[in-house]
Every structure is written in structure tokens, then in C-alpha cells.
Amino acid sequence: MASPSPIHLEGTTLEGGGQLLRLATCLSALTSTPLRITNIRGKRSGGGGLKAQHLTSIQFLSQASNARLSGAGLKSKEITFLPGRKGLRSSWEGGEVVIKQNTPGSVNLVLQAILPYLLFAGGRDGDAKIGVSITGGTNVSNSPSYEYVDQVLFPMLALIGIPPIEAELHSRGWSTGSTRLGGVTYTIAPLTKRLPAFQLTERGDIKSIRATILAPRACEQHFREELDAMFDKRSTHIFGQRDPDSEVTFEDSHHDKRFYLLLVATTTTGMKLGRDWLYDHGVRSGKIDRVVSSVVKKVFDDLIAEIDHGGCVDEHLRDQLVVFQSLAEGKSRVFGGKRKGGLVKPSLHAKTAHWVANEIVGVQFDEEGSCAGTGICVGGEEEEVEQKVDEDLVKGLEKLEVVA
């Protein structure tokens, strides 16, 4: 029987960046769907194409799914990804995945690309966990930070039924100031049964806010004062009649051009809304006070906007949940909030994720952010197949290492 023709995705569609590539190759690997992507990251400056973080992600997925991969290389603009037949997925059985980057590409965008595969196809032993060590950038402009992933993404995934994920920060990697490589290890327990549909529809009230500051030590007091003033000014707006509950933590960024702030609001129903900013403008000598003030104001304004719409997720989490809605069993709902009498429309990133999911697994999202998922089998539920898995392949994946 002839193999089906690869699904063709035009890489400049909608957001036209790396998200399309990450989600498409992950879903392709999970569903054994042949895939061809052209004009990769075609809307990005500098010519687009694959960067190190994209290359490491698809190399991992290729090895893990026994795929034939062609065209993959730094700056490549077209790849063909042909996963092995369904049923040949591997079990790490508590093994180790090591992904090394030689640039501060975002470790969390790499994780975003491979996490669904590890969860849904990562093992058959309910007690087995997978240690995933990634070298690269932990705090990178226009990418999820280590703090956001640990404080927002992972708790929200636990809320929808994903086994708790542990994160250990070994060292920070930065894209601002002098670039630097860092490292994180994530401990992941693969699913042992299909992910049930989930409902994120009741946000509740805001009960607490946590602030995380990474900045030069000399700026700590100014940051705390600016935050205190902002909490005093907007406390009623945020908490209503509740007593304000806030926590502030500070860490020295060890560079006079590294400024980062994350604010996370926790609701009475356990939802997490986060907004952050890794300052990416020029820092002039003697103007640091203005930097601190602008960072605090912007992040507070962004978080207030998220709180005001009444949704259960923030803008950035909404698109990261699309893959889990697509693969869950049954109809999952994620309420994104209302603004000016109408539903908050999904971001361009979320629309791109909707489009990719529809193209590869056939799910359709409605205007309320709901979709009926495919109910994909997980590793522990895989039916036996007649064809024997290559023993050398399985042995090699017990410790999978990817370097780019």
C-alpha cells in the first residue's frame, strides 16, 4: 500500500513563526502523519528558516518517532517529516533526554515543542518518569521564561489533568546583556490513560498576586517601592473587598542590562494569570530609574487587562493549551474572557495553533475557544502491533541526546 502524501503547511500562514513548526511536527510525530512545511518562519526578519531551538526540537521528535527527516539544518526553510508507522512509539522507562544548544535559544520553546509527545507517547510504565535536561536560554526575549513556565503553565496543566511536572533550574541563560547559556531539568510523568476533556470556565475572584523580579541588585529597593505603590493604587481594582495578598521575590540578575518582572494572579478556583516582560530596550547610563518604572507599569497594566476580561487564562497560556484540547477525549472549553460586550478573540498565535491542529488532526475550534478533541491513545494504551520494534532504536532512546 502506498504511503499517504504528506500534508503541506505553508510556513507564512497567520503568525508565520516558530509556533507553527513546533506544533505541526509534534502532532505529526504523535499521529504518524506525514508532513511537509515550506517557507519556515517566513514572516520573521533575517530571512527566517530554522534556528537552533527549532532544529533541536524536530531532531528530537524525529528520533523519538522513528521519522525520516529531510531538509533539516540551520536556516533551512523547508523540511519533510515522515514519522514511523503508528505503534512504533518508544518507551524511555525512566530514561533521560538531553538536548544541548550552543546558543541561548529558549529552553522553554524547545520544551513546548516536545512536551505533548513525552506526555502522550512517552512511556508504558505508570511509575516511570522522564528527566529532560535542556541547555540554552531560560530568560529570552519574546519567549516564555523559566518563571512563567514554572509558576503559570505547569500549575495550569496540573489543573487540566496533566501529571505534575517538576522543574529544576541549574543556571540562567540570557538573551539580554551579555548572552549566556543556562540549563534546566524537567521531570515529566507520562500519561497512563487518555486525557479527559477539561473545562476552564469559572475563574473566580483574585485572591493573591506574586511578583518575581530579576534585576541588578542596586535596583531592588526601587523595584519594591514601585510595586508597593502600584499595589496600593490598584488594590481595590484587583482584589475588590478582599484583603490584599501579595508576595514579592527578588533575584540579582548580575548585569546592569537585565531587567525582568513577572506578575502572577491566583484565583479562588486555582486559575493562574501571568504577565511579564524581559526588558529589551536600550538602557542608558543614569536612566535606570525610568527602566524600573516602565517595567512595573507595563506589566501591571498587562495583568490588569487580563484580570478585567474575566477569562480563565491569559493570552499566552491560551495558545499553549490548544494542543491539549486537540488531544483530549471529549469537548474541552477554555474561556478567554469578554471585552466590550464580546468574547476576547484568540491571539494570532492561538489562531495559528487552531489552524495547525485542524490541518493535522482535524479538530475545529469555535468562537468560544472550545473543540472536541481526538482522544488520542497514550503510550500505556497502545495496542500491540505485529511488526517488531527495532531493538537498537529502543535501546538508543533510553538515553536520547540531541545537540545543535
C-alpha positions as CSV (number, residue, x, y, z in Angstrom):
1,M,0.0,0.0,0.0
2,A,1.4,3.4,-1.0
3,S,2.2,5.8,1.8
4,P,-0.2,8.8,2.1
5,S,1.1,12.1,0.6
6,P,2.5,14.5,3.3
7,I,0.2,17.3,4.5
8,H,1.6,20.5,3.2
9,L,1.7,23.5,5.5
10,E,2.7,27.0,4.2
11,G,5.0,28.4,6.9
12,T,3.9,32.0,6.4
13,T,0.3,31.3,7.4
14,L,-1.2,33.5,10.1
15,E,1.5,34.1,12.7
16,G,4.1,32.7,10.4
17,G,6.7,31.9,13.0
18,G,8.2,29.0,15.0
19,Q,5.0,28.0,16.7
20,L,3.6,26.6,13.5
21,L,6.7,24.4,13.1
22,R,6.7,23.2,16.8
23,L,3.1,22.2,17.0
24,A,2.9,20.7,13.5
25,T,5.9,18.4,14.0
26,C,4.7,17.4,17.4
27,L,1.3,16.4,16.2
28,S,2.8,14.8,13.2
29,A,5.0,12.6,15.4
30,L,2.1,11.7,17.7
31,T,-0.3,10.7,14.9
32,S,2.2,9.3,12.4
33,T,1.1,11.9,9.9
34,P,3.5,12.7,7.0
35,L,4.2,16.4,6.9
36,R,6.0,19.0,4.7
37,I,6.5,22.6,5.7
38,T,7.6,25.2,3.3
39,N,8.8,28.9,3.9
40,I,9.5,28.1,7.5
41,R,9.3,31.2,9.7
42,G,8.7,33.1,6.5
43,K,7.4,36.2,8.3
44,R,10.5,36.6,10.5
45,S,13.2,39.1,9.9
46,G,16.7,37.9,8.9
47,G,15.4,35.5,6.3
48,G,13.5,33.1,8.6
49,G,14.4,29.4,8.5
50,L,15.3,27.1,11.3
51,K,17.2,28.4,14.3
52,A,19.0,26.1,16.8
53,Q,15.9,25.8,19.1
54,H,13.8,24.7,16.2
55,L,16.4,22.2,14.9
56,T,16.9,20.6,18.3
57,S,13.1,20.2,18.7
58,I,12.5,18.5,15.3
59,Q,15.6,16.3,15.7
60,F,14.3,15.0,19.0
61,L,10.8,14.3,17.6
62,S,12.3,12.7,14.5
63,Q,14.4,10.3,16.6
64,A,11.6,9.6,19.1
65,S,9.1,8.8,16.4
66,N,11.5,6.9,14.1
67,A,10.8,9.5,11.4
68,R,12.6,10.1,8.1
69,L,13.6,13.8,8.3
70,S,14.9,15.7,5.3
71,G,15.9,19.3,4.7
72,A,16.6,20.0,8.4
73,G,19.6,22.3,9.0
74,L,20.3,25.7,10.4
75,K,18.4,28.3,8.3
76,S,16.6,25.6,6.4
77,K,13.2,26.9,5.0
78,E,11.7,23.6,4.1
79,I,11.5,20.2,5.8
80,T,9.8,16.9,5.2
81,F,8.9,14.9,8.3
82,L,7.8,11.3,7.8
83,P,7.1,9.6,11.2
84,G,7.3,5.8,11.6
85,R,4.1,3.8,11.5
86,K,1.7,4.2,14.4
87,G,2.5,1.7,17.1
88,L,6.3,2.1,16.9
89,R,6.4,4.7,19.6
90,S,9.2,4.3,22.2
91,S,9.2,4.0,25.9
92,W,12.0,5.8,27.8
93,E,11.1,3.8,31.0
94,G,12.5,6.4,33.4
95,G,15.3,7.3,31.0
96,E,17.0,10.6,30.2
97,V,16.5,13.1,27.4
98,V,19.4,15.6,26.9
99,I,19.0,18.5,24.5
100,K,22.0,20.8,24.1
101,Q,22.0,24.1,22.3
102,N,25.1,26.2,21.6
103,T,23.1,29.4,21.6
104,P,20.7,30.9,24.2
105,G,17.7,29.7,22.3
106,S,14.7,29.4,24.6
107,V,14.7,26.1,26.5
108,N,11.0,26.6,27.1
109,L,10.2,26.8,23.4
110,V,12.0,23.5,22.9
111,L,10.0,22.1,25.8
112,Q,6.8,23.4,24.3
113,A,7.6,21.5,21.1
114,I,8.3,18.1,22.7
115,L,6.2,18.1,25.9
116,P,3.0,16.8,24.4
117,Y,4.9,13.9,22.7
118,L,6.6,13.0,26.0
119,L,3.2,13.1,27.8
120,F,1.1,11.2,25.3
121,A,3.7,8.7,23.9
122,G,6.5,8.8,26.5
123,G,6.0,5.5,28.3
124,R,4.1,2.4,29.3
125,D,5.0,2.2,32.9
126,G,2.9,4.3,35.2
127,D,5.7,4.7,37.7
128,A,8.3,5.8,35.1
129,K,9.4,9.4,34.8
130,I,11.4,11.1,32.2
131,G,14.2,13.6,33.0
132,V,14.5,16.2,30.3
133,S,17.6,18.4,30.5
134,I,17.8,21.3,28.1
135,T,20.7,23.8,27.7
136,G,20.0,27.2,26.3
137,G,18.2,30.4,27.3
138,T,16.0,30.4,30.4
139,N,15.1,34.1,30.1
140,V,14.8,35.1,26.4
141,S,13.0,37.9,24.7
142,N,9.7,37.0,23.1
143,S,9.7,33.6,24.7
144,P,8.2,32.0,27.8
145,S,10.5,32.5,30.8
146,Y,11.5,29.7,33.2
147,E,9.4,31.6,35.9
148,Y,6.3,31.8,33.7
149,V,6.5,28.1,32.8
150,D,7.1,27.1,36.5
151,Q,4.5,29.4,38.0
152,V,1.8,29.5,35.4
153,L,2.0,26.8,32.7
154,F,2.8,23.8,34.9
155,P,0.1,24.6,37.6
156,M,-2.5,25.1,34.9
157,L,-1.5,21.8,33.2
158,A,-2.0,20.1,36.5
159,L,-5.4,21.7,36.8
160,I,-6.5,20.1,33.5
161,G,-5.3,16.6,34.4
162,I,-1.6,16.5,33.4
163,P,0.6,14.8,36.0
164,P,2.6,17.4,38.0
165,I,5.8,18.5,36.2
166,E,8.9,19.3,38.3
167,A,11.4,21.9,37.2
168,E,15.0,22.4,38.5
169,L,16.9,25.5,37.4
170,H,20.6,24.8,37.2
171,S,21.8,28.1,35.8
172,R,20.2,31.0,34.0
173,G,20.7,31.6,30.3
174,W,20.0,35.1,29.0
175,S,19.5,36.8,25.6
176,T,19.9,40.3,27.1
177,G,23.0,41.9,28.5
178,S,25.9,39.6,27.6
179,T,24.4,36.4,26.2
180,R,24.8,33.4,28.4
181,L,23.8,29.7,28.3
182,G,21.8,28.1,31.2
183,G,20.2,24.8,31.9
184,V,17.0,23.3,33.3
185,T,15.9,19.8,34.1
186,Y,12.2,18.9,33.9
187,T,10.9,15.7,35.4
188,I,7.8,14.5,33.5
189,A,5.5,11.6,34.2
190,P,3.8,10.5,31.0
191,L,0.1,9.9,30.9
192,T,-1.1,6.4,31.6
193,K,-4.6,6.9,30.2
194,R,-6.3,9.2,27.8
195,L,-6.6,12.9,28.9
196,P,-10.2,13.6,29.7
197,A,-11.8,16.8,28.4
198,F,-11.4,19.7,30.7
199,Q,-13.4,22.8,31.4
200,L,-11.8,26.1,32.3
201,T,-14.9,28.2,32.5
202,E,-15.1,29.5,36.1
203,R,-12.4,31.9,37.0
204,G,-13.5,33.1,40.5
205,D,-12.0,36.1,42.2
206,I,-8.4,37.2,42.5
207,K,-7.0,36.0,45.9
208,S,-3.3,36.7,45.6
209,I,-0.6,38.2,43.4
210,R,3.0,37.0,43.3
211,A,5.8,39.2,41.8
212,T,9.1,37.9,40.7
213,I,11.9,40.4,40.0
214,L,15.2,39.6,38.3
215,A,17.3,42.8,38.1
216,P,20.6,44.4,39.2
217,R,21.0,44.3,43.0
218,A,21.2,48.1,43.1
219,C,17.6,48.3,41.8
220,E,16.0,46.0,44.3
221,Q,14.7,48.7,46.6
222,H,13.4,50.9,43.7
223,F,11.5,47.8,42.3
224,R,9.9,47.0,45.6
225,E,8.9,50.7,46.1
226,E,7.3,50.9,42.7
227,L,5.5,47.6,43.2
228,D,4.2,48.7,46.6
229,A,2.9,52.0,45.1
230,M,1.2,50.1,42.3
231,F,-0.4,47.6,44.7
232,D,-1.7,50.5,46.9
233,K,-3.1,52.3,43.9
234,R,-4.8,49.3,42.3
235,S,-5.6,47.0,45.2
236,T,-9.3,47.6,45.2
237,H,-9.4,47.1,41.4
238,I,-7.7,43.8,41.7
239,F,-9.0,42.3,44.9
240,G,-12.3,44.1,45.3
241,Q,-13.3,43.9,49.0
242,R,-10.8,41.1,49.8
243,D,-7.8,41.8,51.9
244,P,-4.8,42.3,49.5
245,D,-2.4,39.3,49.4
246,S,0.8,39.9,47.6
247,E,4.3,38.4,47.7
248,V,7.5,39.8,46.1
249,T,10.7,37.9,45.5
250,F,13.9,39.3,44.1
251,E,17.0,37.8,42.4
252,D,20.1,39.5,41.3
253,S,20.4,39.4,37.5
254,H,24.2,40.1,37.7
255,H,24.1,42.5,34.8
256,D,23.1,46.2,34.5
257,K,21.0,45.5,31.4
258,R,19.0,42.5,32.6
259,F,15.5,43.5,33.9
260,Y,12.7,41.1,34.2
261,L,9.3,41.1,36.1
262,L,6.6,38.5,36.3
263,L,3.3,39.1,38.0
264,V,1.0,36.0,38.6
265,A,-2.5,36.4,39.9
266,T,-4.1,33.3,41.5
267,T,-7.9,33.0,41.7
268,T,-10.2,31.3,44.2
269,T,-10.7,28.5,41.7
270,G,-7.0,27.9,41.2
271,M,-6.5,29.6,37.9
272,K,-3.2,31.4,37.2
273,L,-3.0,34.6,35.1
274,G,0.5,35.8,34.3
275,R,2.1,38.7,32.5
276,D,5.8,39.5,32.3
277,W,8.4,41.5,30.5
278,L,12.1,40.9,29.9
279,Y,13.1,44.5,29.2
280,D,14.5,44.6,25.7
281,H,15.1,48.3,25.1
282,G,18.3,50.2,25.4
283,V,19.5,51.0,28.9
284,R,21.2,54.4,29.2
285,S,23.5,55.4,32.0
286,G,21.7,57.3,34.6
287,K,18.3,56.3,33.3
288,I,17.8,53.1,35.2
289,D,15.1,54.6,37.4
290,R,13.0,55.1,34.3
291,V,13.6,51.5,33.2
292,V,12.3,50.2,36.6
293,S,9.2,52.4,36.5
294,S,8.4,51.5,32.9
295,V,8.7,47.7,33.5
296,V,6.5,47.8,36.6
297,K,3.9,50.0,34.9
298,K,3.7,47.9,31.7
299,V,3.5,44.5,33.4
300,F,0.9,45.8,35.9
301,D,-1.2,47.3,33.0
302,D,-1.0,44.0,31.1
303,L,-2.1,42.0,34.1
304,I,-4.9,44.3,34.9
305,A,-6.2,43.9,31.3
306,E,-6.1,40.1,31.8
307,I,-8.0,40.4,35.1
308,D,-10.6,42.8,33.7
309,H,-11.7,40.5,30.9
310,G,-12.7,37.8,33.4
311,G,-11.2,34.9,31.4
312,C,-9.6,31.8,32.9
313,V,-6.3,32.1,31.0
314,D,-4.0,34.8,30.0
315,E,-3.3,35.5,26.3
316,H,-0.1,33.4,26.2
317,L,-1.4,30.4,28.0
318,R,-4.5,30.2,25.7
319,D,-2.4,29.2,22.7
320,Q,-0.3,26.7,24.7
321,L,-3.5,24.8,25.7
322,V,-4.6,24.3,22.1
323,V,-2.6,21.1,21.7
324,F,-4.1,19.6,24.9
325,Q,-7.6,20.5,23.8
326,S,-6.9,18.8,20.5
327,L,-5.7,15.6,22.0
328,A,-8.1,15.3,25.0
329,E,-11.1,12.9,24.9
330,G,-14.3,14.9,24.5
331,K,-15.1,18.6,24.3
332,S,-12.8,20.9,26.2
333,R,-13.6,24.5,26.9
334,V,-11.3,27.4,27.7
335,F,-13.0,30.7,28.5
336,G,-10.8,33.5,27.2
337,G,-12.9,36.4,28.7
338,K,-15.1,39.2,27.4
339,R,-14.3,42.7,26.4
340,K,-16.6,45.5,25.3
341,G,-19.6,43.2,25.3
342,G,-18.0,40.5,23.1
343,L,-15.7,37.5,23.6
344,V,-12.0,38.2,23.7
345,K,-10.7,37.0,20.3
346,P,-7.8,34.5,20.3
347,S,-4.4,35.9,19.6
348,L,-2.7,35.4,16.3
349,H,-0.6,32.7,18.0
350,A,-3.8,30.9,19.2
351,K,-5.4,31.2,15.7
352,T,-2.3,29.7,14.2
353,A,-2.4,26.8,16.7
354,H,-6.1,26.3,15.8
355,W,-5.3,26.1,12.1
356,V,-2.4,23.7,12.5
357,A,-4.5,21.4,14.8
358,N,-7.3,21.4,12.2
359,E,-4.9,20.6,9.3
360,I,-3.2,17.7,11.1
361,V,-5.7,16.1,13.4
362,G,-9.0,17.6,12.0
363,V,-10.3,19.3,15.2
364,Q,-12.2,22.6,14.9
365,F,-12.3,25.4,17.4
366,D,-15.5,27.5,17.8
367,E,-15.5,31.2,18.7
368,E,-15.8,30.4,22.4
369,G,-12.4,28.6,22.4
370,S,-13.9,25.1,22.5
371,C,-13.2,22.0,20.5
372,A,-13.9,18.2,20.5
373,G,-10.6,16.5,20.9
374,T,-9.4,13.3,19.2
375,G,-9.0,11.3,22.4
376,I,-5.6,10.1,21.3
377,C,-4.3,6.9,22.8
378,V,-1.4,7.3,25.2
379,G,1.7,5.1,25.4
380,G,0.2,2.9,28.0
381,E,-2.8,2.1,25.9
382,E,-1.0,1.3,22.6
383,E,-2.3,-1.8,21.0
384,E,0.2,-4.5,20.1
385,V,1.4,-4.4,16.6
386,E,2.6,-7.3,14.5
387,Q,5.8,-5.6,13.3
388,K,8.6,-5.9,15.8
389,V,10.2,-2.6,17.0
390,D,13.8,-2.3,16.2
391,E,15.6,-3.2,19.5
392,D,18.5,-1.0,18.7
393,L,16.2,2.0,18.3
394,V,14.5,1.4,21.6
395,K,17.9,0.9,23.3
396,G,19.1,4.2,21.8
397,L,16.2,6.1,23.1
398,E,16.7,5.1,26.7
399,K,19.1,8.0,26.8
400,L,18.3,10.3,23.9
401,E,20.7,13.2,23.3
402,V,20.3,15.9,20.7
403,V,22.9,18.6,20.1
404,A,22.6,21.6,17.8
